[in-house]
Amino acid sequence: MKHILAIFAIGLIFISCTSEKSIEQKINQRLESHLDSVSYAIGLDVAMRLEQQFMDIDYKMLSLGITDHYGKNELFLTDKERISVIKKYNDITLPKYRMDLEKLNTLEGGKFMDANAKKDGVLDHKSGIQYKILTPADGPKPNPSNYVKIHYVGKLIDGTTFDSSYDRGEPAVFPVDRVVPGFSQGLQLMSPGAKYQIFIPGHLGYGQNDGPGGPMAFMIFQVEMLEILEPPVDQK
């Protein structure tokens, strides 16, 4: 069901792409209307997530489906056929794609780690992650029960940024033990004031689950540790 919802949500992008307005007019429109800005932002977010997870979707046909639905045009598929096609994709095509992507990510991630280990300043940790100290700092380090306040950028090995607290304009605050294992381990090496790069292999990231870059994707975080916080009273 989540794949069906994602496919329909992406239509926001293609509706905007078919507009004949100039780039400047589009920018002005988004600035004048918060709803337009939100709609465009959601469209971009869904597009980026689909781009990371699916490589075999025909976006022109997807756009045509959206246009035909809202335009009350004659449809190429009956409702029964539509459900059957999506079910076949989810049951057959998608699992094979995920399996192929998992193999590719595992292979490419292993190559990256081997090459990365030879670079100056990169350290191997017993947990399986690698890290590089960009700005050292002395002092206490968080334990799994602590909360941390950090700034960070998360990227895939191809350089794609999938998350950034800097882009949101404020630090992130969360429990150390509520993130993927490799990220949690990296945070526990840092003191306030430190800045690290943390290199996380797929099995210590999202593993075989959906995540940035797909199953077993290798992730790179640049993290600035701002503060170590005690958990809220009701969570101690």
C-alpha positions as CSV (number, residue, x, y, z in Angstrom):
1,M,0.0,0.0,0.0
2,K,2.8,2.5,0.8
3,H,4.2,2.0,-2.7
4,I,0.8,2.8,-4.2
5,L,0.5,6.0,-2.1
6,A,4.0,7.0,-3.1
7,I,3.2,6.6,-6.7
8,F,0.1,8.8,-6.6
9,A,1.8,11.4,-4.4
10,I,4.6,11.9,-7.0
11,G,2.0,13.4,-9.3
12,L,2.5,16.7,-7.7
13,I,5.8,17.1,-9.5
14,F,4.6,16.3,-12.9
15,I,1.6,18.6,-12.7
16,S,4.0,21.4,-11.9
17,C,6.4,20.3,-14.7
18,T,3.7,20.7,-17.4
19,S,3.1,24.3,-16.4
20,E,4.0,26.9,-19.1
21,K,5.0,29.5,-16.5
22,S,8.5,30.8,-16.5
23,I,10.9,29.9,-13.7
24,E,10.7,33.4,-12.3
25,Q,6.9,33.2,-12.2
26,K,7.0,29.8,-10.4
27,I,9.4,31.2,-7.8
28,N,7.2,34.2,-7.2
29,Q,4.2,32.0,-6.9
30,R,5.9,29.8,-4.3
31,L,7.0,32.8,-2.4
32,E,3.5,34.3,-2.4
33,S,1.6,31.2,-1.4
34,H,2.6,29.0,1.5
35,L,0.4,26.2,0.1
36,D,2.3,26.3,-3.2
37,S,5.6,26.1,-1.3
38,V,4.4,23.1,0.7
39,S,3.1,21.4,-2.3
40,Y,6.3,21.9,-4.2
41,A,8.4,20.8,-1.3
42,I,6.4,17.6,-0.8
43,G,6.7,16.9,-4.5
44,L,10.5,17.3,-4.4
45,D,10.7,15.1,-1.3
46,V,8.6,12.3,-2.8
47,A,10.6,12.5,-6.1
48,M,13.9,12.2,-4.3
49,R,12.7,9.2,-2.3
50,L,11.3,7.5,-5.4
51,E,14.6,8.2,-7.3
52,Q,16.5,6.5,-4.5
53,Q,14.3,3.5,-4.4
54,F,13.1,2.9,-8.0
55,M,15.0,2.9,-11.2
56,D,12.5,1.3,-13.6
57,I,9.5,3.7,-13.3
58,D,8.5,5.5,-16.5
59,Y,7.9,9.0,-15.2
60,K,6.2,10.2,-18.4
61,M,3.6,7.4,-18.1
62,L,3.2,8.1,-14.4
63,S,2.6,11.8,-15.2
64,L,0.1,10.8,-17.9
65,G,-1.8,8.7,-15.3
66,I,-2.1,11.7,-13.0
67,T,-3.2,14.0,-15.8
68,D,-5.8,11.5,-17.1
69,H,-7.3,11.0,-13.6
70,Y,-7.6,14.7,-12.8
71,G,-8.6,15.6,-16.4
72,K,-11.4,13.0,-16.3
73,N,-9.9,11.5,-19.5
74,E,-10.5,8.1,-20.9
75,L,-8.2,5.7,-18.9
76,F,-6.0,3.0,-20.4
77,L,-6.7,0.7,-17.5
78,T,-9.9,-0.3,-15.7
79,D,-9.9,-0.1,-11.9
80,K,-9.4,-3.9,-11.7
81,E,-6.5,-3.8,-14.1
82,R,-4.9,-1.0,-12.2
83,I,-4.9,-2.9,-9.0
84,S,-3.7,-6.1,-10.7
85,V,-0.7,-4.2,-12.4
86,I,0.4,-2.6,-9.1
87,K,0.1,-5.9,-7.2
88,K,2.2,-7.7,-9.8
89,Y,4.8,-4.9,-9.5
90,N,4.9,-5.1,-5.7
91,D,4.9,-9.0,-5.7
92,I,7.4,-9.7,-8.5
93,T,9.3,-6.6,-10.0
94,L,10.0,-4.8,-6.8
95,P,11.4,-7.7,-4.8
96,K,13.8,-8.5,-7.7
97,Y,14.8,-4.9,-7.9
98,R,15.5,-4.7,-4.2
99,M,17.5,-7.9,-4.3
100,D,19.6,-6.6,-7.2
101,L,20.1,-3.2,-5.4
102,E,21.1,-4.9,-2.2
103,K,23.8,-6.9,-4.0
104,L,25.0,-3.8,-5.8
105,N,25.1,-1.7,-2.6
106,T,26.9,-4.5,-0.7
107,L,29.5,-4.7,-3.4
108,E,30.0,-1.0,-3.9
109,G,30.0,-0.4,-0.1
110,G,32.7,-3.0,0.4
111,K,34.9,-1.4,-2.3
112,F,34.4,2.0,-0.7
113,M,35.4,0.8,2.7
114,D,38.5,-0.9,1.5
115,A,39.6,2.2,-0.4
116,N,38.6,4.5,2.4
117,A,40.6,2.6,5.0
118,K,43.8,3.6,3.1
119,K,43.1,7.3,3.3
120,D,44.9,9.6,5.7
121,G,43.2,10.1,9.0
122,V,40.5,7.4,8.6
123,L,40.3,5.0,11.5
124,D,38.7,1.5,11.8
125,H,36.6,0.9,14.8
126,K,36.0,-2.5,16.3
127,S,32.2,-2.1,15.8
128,G,32.7,-2.1,12.0
129,I,32.4,1.6,11.3
130,Q,35.2,3.9,10.1
131,Y,35.6,7.4,11.3
132,K,37.8,10.5,10.7
133,I,38.4,13.2,13.3
134,L,37.9,16.6,11.6
135,T,37.9,18.7,14.8
136,P,39.1,17.0,18.0
137,A,37.7,17.7,21.4
138,D,38.2,16.5,25.0
139,G,35.5,15.9,27.5
140,P,32.7,13.6,28.3
141,K,31.2,11.3,25.7
142,P,27.5,10.3,25.4
143,N,26.3,6.9,26.4
144,P,23.3,5.1,24.8
145,S,20.8,6.5,27.4
146,N,21.8,10.1,26.7
147,Y,20.3,12.5,24.2
148,V,22.5,14.5,22.0
149,K,22.2,17.9,20.2
150,I,24.1,17.7,16.9
151,H,24.4,19.2,13.5
152,Y,24.9,16.7,10.7
153,V,24.9,16.0,7.0
154,G,24.1,12.5,5.7
155,K,25.3,11.4,2.3
156,L,25.5,8.3,0.1
157,I,28.8,7.2,-1.3
158,D,27.9,8.8,-4.6
159,G,27.8,12.1,-2.9
160,T,23.9,12.4,-2.8
161,T,22.8,14.3,0.3
162,F,19.7,12.6,1.9
163,D,19.5,14.5,5.1
164,S,20.9,17.7,6.7
165,S,20.1,19.5,9.9
166,Y,21.9,22.5,8.4
167,D,19.3,22.7,5.6
168,R,16.5,22.7,8.2
169,G,18.2,25.6,10.0
170,E,18.3,24.0,13.5
171,P,20.3,21.2,15.3
172,A,18.8,17.8,15.8
173,V,18.1,16.4,19.2
174,F,17.5,12.6,19.8
175,P,18.4,9.6,21.9
176,V,21.7,8.0,21.1
177,D,20.2,4.5,21.1
178,R,17.3,5.4,18.8
179,V,19.4,5.7,15.6
180,V,20.9,3.1,13.3
181,P,23.7,1.1,15.1
182,G,26.6,2.6,13.2
183,F,25.5,6.1,13.8
184,S,24.9,5.4,17.5
185,Q,28.4,3.9,17.8
186,G,30.0,6.9,16.1
187,L,28.2,9.4,18.4
188,Q,29.6,7.6,21.5
189,L,33.1,8.4,20.3
190,M,32.6,12.2,20.3
191,S,32.8,15.0,22.9
192,P,31.0,18.3,22.6
193,G,32.9,20.6,20.2
194,A,34.1,17.7,18.1
195,K,33.4,17.2,14.4
196,Y,33.7,13.8,12.9
197,Q,33.1,11.9,9.6
198,I,31.4,8.6,10.3
199,F,31.4,5.9,7.6
200,I,28.7,3.3,8.1
201,P,28.5,0.0,6.2
202,G,25.1,-1.2,5.2
203,H,24.7,-3.9,7.9
204,L,25.2,-1.2,10.6
205,G,22.8,1.2,8.8
206,Y,19.3,0.3,7.6
207,G,20.4,-3.2,6.7
208,Q,17.9,-4.9,4.4
209,N,15.1,-2.4,5.3
210,D,14.1,0.7,3.3
211,G,16.4,3.6,3.8
212,P,18.4,6.2,1.9
213,G,20.0,4.5,-1.1
214,G,18.0,1.3,-0.6
215,P,18.8,-1.9,1.3
216,M,22.4,-2.3,2.5
217,A,23.4,1.2,1.4
218,F,26.6,2.6,2.8
219,M,26.2,6.0,4.5
220,I,28.5,8.9,5.4
221,F,27.7,11.3,8.1
222,Q,29.5,14.5,9.0
223,V,28.6,15.3,12.6
224,E,29.2,18.2,14.8
225,M,28.6,17.4,18.5
226,L,27.1,20.4,20.2
227,E,25.8,19.1,23.5
228,I,25.1,16.0,25.6
229,L,21.7,16.0,27.3
230,E,20.1,13.9,30.0
231,P,16.9,12.1,28.9
232,P,13.6,13.7,29.9
233,V,12.4,12.9,33.4
234,D,9.5,10.7,32.1
235,Q,12.0,8.6,30.1
236,K,14.6,7.9,32.7
